[in-house]
Amino acid sequence: MAARLVTVNDILAGHVGLDLRCLDRIYLNGYLPTVQVPGQVVQFLARRGFQIPSPAVVEKMGTRFREAVRSFAECNGVPVVRFGKGDRKIAVMQPYLDRQAGTGRSGVAAIGVAQEFARVFTATTGTVRAEGGAPHFAWAKADRRVTAYYFYLWDTDFGPAFIKIVAYFPYPVKIWLNGHHWAQRQATKAGIEFTTLAPGSNSFASTDDPAGLQEICDRLGPGTIAVFTERWWARLPLPLTAADRAAGYWWDLSMRQVEVSRTLVFDRPGNGRLFFDALIADNLDLGRPDQIELIFGRRILPSTTGVFATRVVTRGVDVTVNACYKHSRVKQYFKEGRALRIETVINDAGDLGCRRRLEHLDELQAKARDVNDRLLHHERVGQGCVLASPAFERIARPSCVDGRRAPALRFGDPRVMALAGALAMTATVIGGFSNKTLRPVVAGLLGEPYSQARCCYDLRRLRLKGLITRIPHSNTYALTPDGQRFAIFYTKIHNRLLRPLLAANAPPAPLPVRQALRTLDRAVTDYISQARLAA
């Protein structure tokens, strides 16, 4: 008897020891909201006592900040490291971070110096003849190569982190944190025991209190990060002063990149490999979707820019599945040989319909967690898609719904099979497929034109059969659970059974199958002859 094939649901149902949702990488921008246009530059300089908004004044402020950094490093014994071209900064700074971590105290591990392009204010100089040739300065934002200071920190709450401050006006800031490191620190303080996937890893492998650990991960939000920034604003040399802050000139924080992860740790490493084998066998051969709006829960309009694609990357024996949406992506991979990791990487909060300011982090995290859950859900759709006899008959035969005739969706009909194939390919687009987006896919599978009228007719019978629902106040539709089963069941039966069997009379079909087909062919031919129906 052939061994039963392992499915995605088999692995996820009984072989997951820990399932944890947590913020991972948090990368923030700091900007001055009150200095965004040239006129505000003049106001800022005037408040500082400079009545002439000369670029020389801005250079003096930058020089003063650089001197403050140099003095801070000397007084506190902080190493200053100049990054070379192509250096991986975290690798250069890791020994310094390890040394600071060994002290058990918060502190600046090292200061990195780099020349980088940044968006800063620059001035052009001219003269005004009507005013006797007086100098005239015009300010505008431009990308310029300037000095940037990386303050690599070890924080008792967050562990390793850095704050980058550009040494030229308006002094843009970037902050990097890691949510898993924060969760590990808080778990240790709470007395929750845990192990990591690898020594020094920021991922959890096991814990004696999964619910307590998840509760800690859920607590990380904008308030905790605001406390972190305030703590370090008070310790670091800054180009802005307390008087500037009192006058309304201080950094607001926005989300540059946020990673939200879901980690499922398998009880045995082999089950992780079985999961990806089952994932590829059960889902990707149905047709990799060229649109991911359902996973991300956002509509893709004709005017929407960006990349929408799914790709599978194989490196050796490791598999990574990437689904891209506009500026963001969701990736899935096997971490440290033991865990399934799903990460939604948001490079623009607007991709998920959120605002960028840090105060909206909780909303963004909730939507990103939903993305992770959607991806896993849609990978499981391919399992258990068999249509029971009553459901199959209701779909494959004409029926009457609320006094309206619902035409059949007969298995084997080329148009129906093309329709099912299109829906299977876009099964992850439950949040919004329309007549316009469905037509070209069906036409490609059908191999002939597929008009708007024919599509309207098919959408109507899909709706009457309960396979799709119309999203209120829109012209878009969503597949119901029965609709997903219909699309995948029809497509699987056709692609995996009928089409291979119909071509199974020749290699590379297995010899037993070819022999059985020849026996069946002879038996049918004899039966036709006995019925006196042969030509």
Secondary structure, 3 states (H helix, E strand, C coil): CCCCCCCHHHHHHHCEEEEEEEEEEEEEEEECCCCCCHHHHHHHHHHCCCCCCCHHHHHHHHHHHHHHHHHHHHHHCCCEEECCCCCCHHHHHHHHHHHHHHHCCCEEEEEEEEEEEEEEEEEEEEEEHHHCCEEEEEEEEEEEEEEEEEEEEEECCCEEEEEEEECCCCCCEEEEEEHHHHHHHHHHHCCCCEEECCCCCCCEEEECCHHHHHHHHHHCCHHHHHHHHHHHHCCCCCCCCHHHHHCCCCCEEEEEEEEEEEEEEECCHHHHHHHHHHHHHHCHHHCCCCCCHHHHCCCCCCCCCCEEEEEEEEECCEEEEEEEEECEEEEEEEECCCEEEEEEEECCHHHHCCCCEHHHHHHHHHHHHHHHHHHHHHHHCCCCCCCCHHHHHHHHCCEEECCEEECCCCCCCHHHHHHHHHHHHCCCCCCCEEHHHHHHHHHHHHCCCCCHHHHHHHHHHHHHCCCEEECCCCCEEEECHHHHHHHHHHHHHHHHHHHHHHCCCCCCCCHHHHHHHHHHHHHHHHHHHHCCCCC
